[in-house]
């Protein structure tokens, strides 16, 4: 996806390079030839890029099964994440906490445009307990950037699609 005359992925690769992160592997599937044509071997961004080609969509984590040497700390991220995140600081935090996985997160506030009714409780179905006019709610949401240790790979199923979902 372009921004001006550059693809988002090109910008992301340059940002990573600017934080001394080099040697990247892109897990690609559908329309991978377009990414390959735009990014190539990464030399235009001052880095080196290898490709893992998914024969079918394996989800967010599934393609990691196909990446070669992941024997030290690595970053997994979506290729369309534009952020001012300090990747060096993220890596320092991850290592300092001795995490197996660190998820970069951002607080996201969402304003509800309507009054919210809290009903039920005490066996009185439908009884109004509380009314909040146009509340603002806040959550920590994933930015699509993860720092992982090789041990995290053990949690990825060996076959099929692998996307983290909670039901």
N, C-alpha and C positions, 0 to 999 in steps of 0.2 A: 504494500500500500504506500503510495507516494505522499510526501509532504514537500510541496514545491517541486524541485527537480531531483529530489533524493528519496529513496525508499526508507521507510521506518527502520527496517532491518539494518541498512547501512549505518544509520545514525546510532542504533543500539550497539553495533560492533565497534564503532569509533568511541562511544562512551566507555565501553568495557576496556578497550585498549588504553584509554585515558586514565583508567584506574589500574593499569599494569596487568590486566587480565588478557592473556594471549593464548592461542591454541584453543580454538573453539570447534565444537562439533554441532552441526545443525541436523536435527532429526526432521526429515521432510517426507511428504507424501504426495498428495494430489497437487498438480502444477509445480512440482519440484524443479522442473527444468527452467521455470521463470526465475526462481530464487537462485539457482546455479548460474544462470546467465547474468543476473544482476550483481551477485556477490562474488562469484568465481571462487578463487582460492583464498580470498581475504586480503591479498597483498595491497589492494587499493585502500584498505582501512588500516594498514600497518599491522596485520595479524595473519594467522594462518587458519584456514577453515577446512574442515573435513565434513563429509556428509554421511549420514545414515539414512538410507531410503526405506521407508516403511512400505511393505507390499500391500498393507491394508491399514486402516486407522487403528492404532493401538492405544489411543487416549493420551493423557498427559504424562503418565509415568511409564507406560508400556515400552516406548522406544528406548528407554534407558537400558533395557535388556540387550539391545543390539550395539550399544556403544562399547568400544574396546576398553582400554585401560582406565578404569575409574578406581584407582587404588589410593587416591588422596582426596581431600576436600574438593568439592566441585559445586558450581552454581548451575541450577536448572531454571530456565525462565522462558516465558512466551516470547516469541520474536517480534511482537508488536507493542512491547511495553516501553513507553516513553516516560522517563522519570528523571528526577534530579537526585535519586538515591545515591549515597556514597557507598559504593560497593566495597571499598577497602574497610570502611567502618562496619559494614554488615558482616564481613568476614571476621574482623576483630571481635565483634560481639559474639558471633557464633562460636568461635574458638574459645573465647573467654568463659562462656557459659558451659563449654564442653557438651554442646548439643549434638545429637545425631542429625536432626533436621531443624533448620530455622526458617520460618516463613516471614518474609518482609510483609508488614501490614501497615495499613493506614486507617485512621479513624474516619468513618464516613457518617455524616449526619444527614438524616432524611426527615423533612418536614411533612407531616400528614396534613392534607388540605381540609380535613373534616374533623368534627368532634368524634372522639373515640369512646365507645360505650364499653364498660366492664360490667358484665352481667353474670348471674348465677351465684353459686356459693351457698353454703348452709342448706342445701336441699331445696332451695327456692329457685327453680329454673326460670330464667328470663327476668329475674328481679335485678334492677339497676343497682349496682354496688358503687359505681363511681363513673363520673363523666369528665373527660379531659378534652378541653377545646384545643384543636389543632396542635397536638403535641409534636415535639421534635425528638426523634429517636436517634441513638448513636450505636454503631457497631464497629468493631475492628474487622476490616475486610482484607483478604489476601490481595497483594499487588501482582501476583503471578511471578514472583521471584523467590527462589528457594535455595538455601545453602544446605548441602548434604555431605554426610560422611559415607564411605563405601558400605558401612553396615546397614544403611537405609535401604540398599538394594535388595536385601533379604526379604523385605516386606512386599516387594512387587511380585505378584503371581507370575509363574513361569510362562504361562500361555494366555492368549486372549487380550482383550481390552483392559486397560488399567487406568482408571480415573478415580481420584479420591472423591467419594460422595458419602454423605450421611443421609440416612433415611429416617 
